[in-house]
Amino acid sequence: MRILELPDIQRVLVYPQIIARMRDAVTAYSRGECDMPMPMHLAIAPEHAEVHIKSSYRRGGKYFALKIAATFPGNLARGLPVGNGMILLSCAETGEPVAFLADAGHLTDVRTAAVSAMVAHELGRRDRALGILGTGIQARLQARMHAEILDLQHICLWGRNLQLAEECRADLQAALPQTEIALARSPADVARAARLVVTATASRLPLLRAADVQPGTHISAVGADSPGKQELDPDILRRASLLLVDSRRQCEKLGELQHAPCQAGRAVEIGEYCATPVAIDPAGITVADFTGLGVEDLYIAEYCYLGAL
């Protein structure tokens, strides 16, 4: 079994290729080609931490994957990374493990940002301004990934903690020196500054209200990935002219859709949309609800393993 440490993994990551790889993953899932059980969640109550366990196998593929991704908020005070994790890639013919990807949760963060940027590309977005709610690693990666597919001139950033927001702003300015990075006072200010908005927080109460959102806005909601989490007012989902979900069954239980179950019948899986796009009202609101798919972990693990050979 090959062990790939984080530096080995980071060396093979090419963001445009990963964005394309995520399109392959979601379309394979929506075509019914993948076995992918519902995620398993562990709550580590003493640490207010959560652990997500996901897996997948694509029928006819050479490998299957098991992923563990953990979030321990208390690590911030310890001077340790808040996120951690690993992926085990095994041979689908013999069951033998072929690679242990000690990625510290990085691949989960990367594939999440990549699939969000992929959706913006598939929707034909041409935005030059991006709004981001959140100041963690996901906010940083969302900016980087969207910069791969858009000519970003302006990023408007909001976070509850001003110091963390300033640190995120400085990191993004260094990574994207040609882009203006500004801090917003509220989520509503972000929605006023941009018609392309990513929500990437661990909120359990709505941060954006329907009245905050401009016509023609697309929202990628990536923070709600377990029961009780919520970033969007359910009215936003009800008003959306197009409601995309990475997985209907997951989003109904884990995503924004859990708070607007009556909208499940008109939700379109992202993979279905990629295969058969539908016309979009340019003045309408579109929403993509992301809960994270095990097949995405499989596809990015295969990408890294083969790239490191």
N, C-alpha and C positions, 0 to 999 in steps of 0.2 A: 504494500500500500504506500502510495506517495503522500507525503505531508507537504502541503503548501502553506507557508506562513504569509502573513499579511503583505510584507514587501514583495514576495513572489507574485501574489495575486494582483497587487496594484500595478506591477510592471506590465501585465498583459491587458489591462483594461483600456479599451479604445471606445470612448463614449458613443460616437456615431454608430459603431458596430453593435454596441449593446442596445441602443435604441431600436435598431432593426431586429435584433434578436428577440426583444420583448414583443415586437409585433408578431413574430413567428410563434411565440409561446402562447399569447392570448388567442390567436386564431386556431391553433391546434387544440386548445382547451374547448373553445366554443364549437368546434367541429366534432367534439365527442371523442377525440383521439387519446385523451389522457385519463388515467385513474388518479384521482386527487381527493382524498378524504377531507372532511371538514377539519380546520385547524384545531389543535388542542391548546388550551390556555391554562397556565398555572399562575395562581396569585401567591406571591411570597409576602404575606401580610405584614410581618415585622419590618420589612424594608420598603413597604408600599411599592413593591416591584412586580413586574409581570414577565412571564416567559411564554413565547409563542413557539409551537412545534408544528411544522408543516412538512408534507411529503408529496411526491408525485412520480409517476411513471408514464411515459408516452409509449403506447402500444407500438411495437416494432422497433423501439429505441434500444440502444445498447446499455443504458444505465437507468438507475432509479436513485432518487435523492431523499435524504432526511435532513431537515434544517431546524436548528434551535436558534432563536433570537431572543435576547433578554434585555430588559430595560430596568436599571436600578438607579432611581433618581438620587439616592443618598450618596452615590459615588462622586457627585459633583463636589461635595464638601470634603471628600477623601482625596481629592485630586486625581481621581480615576475616571476613565471613560464611563459615561452613563450607559452606553450600549455595549453588548457583547454577543458572541454567538459562534456558530460553526455550521458547516455543511458536510455531511458524509455522502460521498458518491460511490455507488456500488454497481457491480456488473449485473445486468439483468438476465444473463444466461446462467451464472453460477451462484449469484448472491454474494460473491466475495467483494469486500471493500477495495476500491481502486485508488481512492483519494480522500484524504481528510483535509478540508479547507479551513484552516484556523484563521478565519477572516475577521474575527472580533465583531461580527455583525455588519461589516462594511458592505458586503454584497447585498444584504437586504436593503440597506439604505440606497445603494446604487441602482438596483433594479427598480425600486419604488420610484425614484426620480426619473429614471429612463422611461418607464411606461407612461408616466404623466406627460413627459415631453412628447412621446410618441403620439399620444392622443391629440395634443395640440396640433401636431403636424398633420395628422389624419383629418382633423377638422378644418384644415386649410387656414389656420390662424396666421396673421401677418403682423401681429402686435409688436410694437417697439417698447411697450411698457409692461412690466410684470409686477403684480402685487403678491406679497408673501406674508402670510400670518404664521409666525413661528420664527425662532432664532437658533434652532439646533442644527445638527449635521444635515438633517433633511432639508432645511431651508437653504443651506449652502449648496447642496447637491442639486436641488430644484433649479436654482439660479444657473448653475454650471450647465446642466442638461438643456435647459431652455435656450441658453445662449448658443448651443450647438445647432438649433433649428430655427432661431429667430435672430434678427438684427436688433438686439436689445440696446436701447439707448437709456432706459431709466428703470430702476427697480425701487419699489416702495415697500418698506419692511416694517412690520409691527411685532412687538413682543411685550409680554407683561413686565419683564425685568429689563430696566433701561440699560444696566451695565452689560447684560448679555446681548442686548440688541446692538449696542455700540460695538461690542466685540465681533458680532456677526457682520455688521456693516463694514468694519475694517478688513475682515477676511475677504469679503466679497469684492471690496474695492481693489485689494491686491490681486485677486484672481481675475477680475474683469475690469482692468484699468480704464477702458474706453466707455464704461457704463456709469452713469450717475446713480449713486446709491443714497436714498433718502430714508429717514425714519418717520413713521407716521405716529400720530397720537392715539389712534383708535383703529379697530378693524374697519369701521365705516369710512374712515379717511383713506384707507387702502383701496376700498372698493370705488371710491370717487376718483382715485388717481390712476386706476388701471381697469381695463376690461378683460384682462386675463389674470386670474387670481388663483393662487394655490394656498390651501389651508393645511398646515403641517404642525398641528399641536396635539396635546393629549387632553384637550378640553372635554368636559362632560356637560357643558352648557353651550347653547348657540352663541357664536361669536359674530356671525353675519346675519342680519335680518333681511327679509325680502325687500324692504324699502331702501336698503343701502345699495342694492345692486343695480347697475346701469343697464339699459337695453343693450343687447349685443355682447353681453359678458359671458365668458366661459369660466367656470369654477371647477378646479380639480381638488376634490376633498380627499386627502390621504391620511388624515389623523385618526378618524374613527375606524378602528380595526378590531374592536372587542365590545361586548355588551356594555351599554351605558355611555359610551363615548359619543360625543356629538359636537360638531362645529357649525352646522348650518341650521337655520330656522327651517322647519319642515315646509313652510310656505314657499321657500325657494325651490324645493323639489316639485311642489305642486304647480308652480308657475313655469317650470322649465319646459321649453319647447322640445328639448331632447334630453332624456335622462339615460346616461350610460352607466353601466355597472361592470366591474371586472368579473363578478360571478353573482348571478341572481341569488342563489341559495346562501352564499356567504354574506352578501350585503343586506339581505333581509334579517339576518341574525346579528351581524357584527358592524355593519356600516351605517351611513346616514339613513339608508332605507329602513332601518329598524324603527325610526321615529316617524316614518311616513309610509306604513305598510300598504295603504290603499293605492300607492303609486307603483307597486311592484309589477302589476299587470302590463304596464307600458314601458318598463325598463328594458333597454337594449344592451345586450352584452357587448363589450368593447370588441371582442373578436368577431362577433357577428357584424358589427358596424364596419370593421376593417374590410371584411370580405364583401359586404354589400352596403355601401354608404347610402344614406338617405338625404334628401334635400333638407337644408337647414334654413329657418327664418333668420335673416341677418339681424333683425331687431330682437330676436328672441334670446332667452337665457338658456345656456346649455350647462349641464352638470355632469361630471364624471365622479362616481363613487368608487373609491379604491379600498379594498380590504387586504390585498396582497395574496398572490396565488402561489401554491406550492410548485406549479409548473414553471413559474418564473424563476424560482430558486433552482429547479432542475436545469433549465436552459442556461442560466448564467454560470452554474457550477460546471456544466459540460464545456462551456466556452472557455472558462479559466483553465480547466484541466487540459484540454486539447491545446490551448495556446501556450501552456507551460511545458509541453512535451519537447 
